[in-house]
């Protein structure tokens, strides 16, 4: 029988203590995740309107099944950078020119900046899909955004909002 305070017993207690500490640190790091994912959850903007939609997974009957992705990234300086991903759909919209628009607001809902995606034009009435990947702006006071689909008016270069949805951090 081994003495309760033998060298082997002390070694195994030290190893168990170290293993528990390493496991605790690994769990804490794993739960914290990347800095850009905390503390805000991602949003799922879905915009549906006649001939112009935004989201993902076209349902085959005239609308996206799911919203796109709006990721809220931030850096160590406190800058917030909303990142919009998804698909712009033009359906039964021959000759329509469209683009995405993001309006950035502070906590008091004062407009900070407006940025636009690239303009695309449907050549016929078939379903046309355009990938959206927008993260053109960041600032330390971004708190709210409006994600909008827009179409060009009769005046070239002039766009009007067709659908919009707002999201907070």
Buried (B, 14 or more C-beta within 10 A) or exposed (E): EEEEEEEEEEEEEEEEEEEEEEEEEEEEEEEEEEEBBEEBEEBBBBBBBEBBBBBBEBEEEBBBEBBBBBBBBBEEEEBBBBBBBBBBBBBBBEEBBBBBBBBBBBEEEEEBBEBBBEBBEBEEBEBBBBEBEBBBBBBEBBBBBBBBBBBBEEEEEEBEEBBBBBBEB
